[in-house]
Amino acid sequence: MRLDEYLEFEANERAERRRLAREKDYGILDHLDSFERRFDEHVSDDAIVGSVSPSIFVGRSNYPTVSTGLLSPVGREEHAARFETSAAWYEEGVSIADVFDRRTSLLNSTRGVDVGSVGTGGPGRAAGTVNGSVHDVWDGWLGVQREVAIADRPVDVEIGLDGRPDLDLEVGIEDVKTPTGPRAAARTAELGENPHVPRPVKKTLEDDDWRAQGAMTYLYRRGFDVYEINTILSAGALGRGEDRRLVPTRWSITAVDDTVGQYLRGTIRDAPTINAVEVHRNEFLGNAFWVILVPGRWEYELVELKAPGSVWNPDPEAGVYLAAASEGREGRTGYVEETAGAYYAARVGVLEHLHDRDRQAKALVCRHVSDDYWGPVGVWQVREAVRNAFEGEHGTAETFGEAVRGVTEHLPISLARLRRKSTMAAGLQANLGDFVDADGDG
């Protein structure tokens, strides 16, 4: 499909999606009353009875002293799997309010753990470990948490709480920015069943000499998605025996995306290039993604445009905020600061597509965060939106310059400003019209 035809088609599709969104109720507070009732019905003074934990959480504040938690959907145990972040959320078409509902409905039963001193004794620590390694810890609080992490389905657990927790159901601006459920200090945790652990995970656990990167790649090649792998990594269940430590959840997500991305980049290193300039687009949860693929050796850049009034650029008078990061054929040597985890999540989506085609290309991804994105849901939405951008129709262009100009017409900045920020677009020849932003400002 010609680029101009594709852009017109996409504009009509977006208009229809906006109409449907306006008709849908995105109220985020309605579920709180029902959550409080479920909590009162299912939580006794000192335990959660008959709970099911689909996942774990390892905090990063005050690292290496972190909060480790078992997440439980109180009163919704039969639907526990739906509360675990996964690619299925995209297929369901969840809204930001849906994510808020699921995240705030998970009780986070926590204990503090010193990652660097696990095993030296004391509250929240496990016996039998050396230098922070949790290699052989399969009992007590950490043991239960690790069993939940490596299982391939939600696990029955009974959690002893340190007194009945007080629920704070008042929702303020910080709660919207980081939607989480109520926390409760935990004393004990016991399994209510033997968790089912997939054979490939058992294999990585049994090999004490397997580096974490190799184990992650092995699981990915065996069909495990990045969501499952980062939970296993977070619980300290991957890597050489003495190196198996708890990893904060946010760090593990980026580590897995980066590792999988490096593996995929290696698989296309000597692949033939695509033979035409392609433009792919997707929109999800107030984020629009444009992916321009260009014939040539692998090169990648993510440019983020954050609209005024959106969650990461809340001042409505601030103007569009731009961030960018890129890599060449050999990849990067340092962590991306400006675009952070979104860089690695989007890269996975692009590389999976090219890997499936056995092709390589230069890739420019433009992410436009609109003011409809009022609450952050996590980088999973970046990953899934880019993954699914390659479904269905796409546009073609004669040149990279034509593609960038066509896309920029639908962005709230001028081509000149994009060229100043983007490494890949910097070499495009400019004309007078390229210096005018969509809102009329140069």
Steps between C-alpha positions, in 0.01 A plus 500: 500500500636844407599714796239771434222238474621329818506828695143584396386149597668529841347846563150358449577208731626734773188715478281195553708386799472845660122493456475163672732615780279802574199271538676268745500565874860527622412564866785374718339534841193277470684180586644624830186446705465143374869436571457610860202264540697209352789578732273497808348168393823316423762634741501394863693685771824315433480320165367495148315173473484319167690762305656442159815683395560547128823695539760665720648845536849608601534872569800718419465784751781503758687227312665272618237494777188426296138409552409155368133426451247233410216648293148367567170594329287494814159345433575440132709188530322321216622772262851530647681448170333810351671719759850411383642738239529323165453535125141386557417844636550645152284228344228582754519867405534618859455868577715704738215472751502120460870492581441728798224266619718189473810656654317657794304180565818306580590485868878524530606298805858606563812439704824694496812324374862614480601371156870523578479319835235235447590196709686675783201465730247749628144598404405444139815308421549141399753256640754307298606762247830671435570857383135569423446192283157340532608196299385238754222694671176307452338534841371785712379829357752522217455134413124540452554816297746322271265202457224736388738668254614183322153341478311516172164575663372680813583321826288446812664667798411589857659819625526591865471877540656709773167621627205610293609758240329836471376571149559846359242535226542874444629554146731795444722613215790276610272195501397573142864539398600169656190282549565231761285305739504517880803365683509280807799394708531121487633262765482165324400334174419136430422320178157344471605277211804377312565756224533371144842596363562463123784270398711774333490703824610194697791462260620856560469451875701178498791649303709699748751608234255658256532875477177696535513637143534150355217366717271787399570440132440127544158558658403752232594253225288238678192718465502693828396862458699782659235540773560151636876528472525830689299359790733200522805728483357733764470208744869420464436176313734556202877518470797329660424358841702750702365791290129429546366804681168677525463757222258796533206442266554818298866413441419143400252618235764712329768232540286239325395736219864593444622139505229376265564797273870420481421139414255599225740757358758222467257280307449765227857625484573325169141490372412668169351846525139594429454639149269800554432778750207396722283701739310316773272654760313405814318684777434374852406667828559852379834414341551508122795310353646554153760246386700586189708212360768585246718267288850468643700356786345496846464839663240606752369815661208582729372858505238583763269800475314566825206735461429771758238371741615138475616320813874548440457860381209621715533878447248586224707807408837322486505410132593160357787327681742303281730214596706270278756219509658292225742222416694378199582156368695400813239618748558714809759477776316707763152528646251732330405790727260720301257234378587239767311169487281604207809487276565133568131403495440658158822348367379150590184555294695617195762225520240225544334615179826506306606165647171342387564633148871406505581855394687796641433873465554843646211580736373837621223480761308816588285481813247780545367507857173696487314663787267197495780314679403622847654217701812289431429129458857379444728429206301188411263725303797629295616145429155372400408805292819469295465122473152543358585798278607252233160333476279592207565767238809719484614788285794519260710794389759563232756637745568531873451877467154456349403264782622734774327799345176304467514391863597845628179643352321300770731601786474818711851621405672625188738291295774748586454434872494125439823529301666684790412218740514187285832350392340314208297797376781751547637455147176576321503806277266770627276755332320803643176314582690249714562767766132546600358292787153352480373763744647781287816561702842464345 
